[in-house]
């Protein structure tokens, strides 16, 4: 096993099911994709990933239907779900994880909402996380929760 046991478990579960994972990560530096790739089975289960610093860039690149979440805004759970759905097709994978965090240059508030959503063949799961801590530690914390969400989905 690699350094991150959860990433190793997720990569192994994906490999056993012959599934590919893609990620759309905003504001976290692609940490989930990096952790999956670093797992033993990671390179064979990780599809393309989209890593940007601001959610607005992902909305534009994925051509998300802004009118559908105009009221909630680009930085919302609804937009993260739309990114996960669109990412499955755009990035060509069985599952797509969207991580919707504030841009690195935005003011960091505590607790900070972070939205994660997973689009899978069996449906959508999502969570709103509240991170209370230093920004420098947020990415790894978010990655662990996102990987746990993927693991729960694969186990069901």
N, C-alpha and C positions, 0 to 999 in steps of 0.2 A: 504493500500500500504506500501511497505517496504521503505528502505532508498533511493533506486535508482528508480525513477519513470520510467525511460526508461526501465530498466531491468524488472520491474513489468509489463509494457505494453507489452514487447516482450514475456514474459512468459505467460501472459494471451492470447495473440494472438496465440501462439503455442498451448496452451491447447484447445482453441476454435476450432482449425483446426486439433486437434489430431496429431500433429507433434512433433518429437523429434529433439533436437539440440545437436550436439557434437561440441567440439572445439579441435583444434590443436594449442596450444599457445607456442610460442618460445620467450624467453627473457622478458616476462611480468608477470611471476609468476602465470599464470592461472587466471588473474583478471576478464576476461569476464565470464568464467565458474563460478567463485565464486559469481559474482554479479547476474547471472541468478539463481544459486542455492539458494541464499538468498532471492529471490523474493517469494511472497506468493505461486504462482503456479510453482515455479522453480524446486523443487524436482521431480515433475511428468513429466516435459518436458525436463530435462537435461539428456542426455545419457552419455556415457563414454567420458572422456576428456583425451587428451595427453598434458602434460605440461612438457616442457624441457627448459633448459637454452640456448641451441645453436641450430640453424636451422639444422646444420649437423646431430645432433642426430635424429631429426624428419625425415629427409631425409632417414637416415638409417633404423629407426624403421618402417616407412611406405613403405620402399623399393621403393622409387620414382625412376622413370626412368631418372637417371642423364644425359644420353646422350642428352635427349630432351632439357635440359636447361643448357648444359655445357657452352655455350657461355655466357649466362646471369649470371650463377653462382648459387650456393645454396641460397644466399641471394639476391633474385630477385622476382619480381611480378610473373614471370612465375612459379617459384618454389612454391610460395605461392598458386597459382591456382592449381597446381598439388597436393599439400598437402590437399587442401580442397576437391578435387575430390576423392582422395584416402581415405581420412578420413571418408567420408560418408560410404563407404563400410567397412573399417577397424574397425570403431567405431560403426557401425550399427545404423545410424540415418537418418532421413529424410533430414536434413540440416547439413552441417558442415562448421564451420567458422575457417579459418586459420589466425593467427596473426603472422607475420614474423617480429620480431624486433631484433636488434643487441643483442648479448649476454651481460649479465650484466658486464662482465669483459672487454668488448671491449671499445675502446676509444669512448667517446660520443662526437659527432660533432653536431653543430647547423648550419642549420636545419638538422635533422636526418630523413632519409627516413624510413618509416615503411609500410609494405605491409599487406593489409587485403583482404581476398577473401572469398566468401560465395558460396558454391555449394549447389544448391537446385534442386528439381525436375524440375522446370521451367528453369533452366540454371545457369550460373555462373555470379556473379557480383564481381567486385573487385575495390579497390581504392589504390592509393599510397598516403600516408599521409606524411606531412612534419611537424615534431614536432620541435618547437623552444622554448626551455625552459629547466628547470632543469630536470635531469633524474628522480629524485624522484617523480615528478608529471606526468611523461609520461604515466605510466600504466593506471591510471584512465582516462586520456585524450583519450588514444587509445580505452579503453573499451567503453566510451561513443560514440565515432564515429562508432565503430563496431556494437554496439547495435542499433544505428540509422540506419545503413545500413541494418541490419536484419529487423528492423521495416518497412523500406521502401519496402523491398522485399515482406514481408508478406502482406502489404497493397495493393500491385499492383495486 
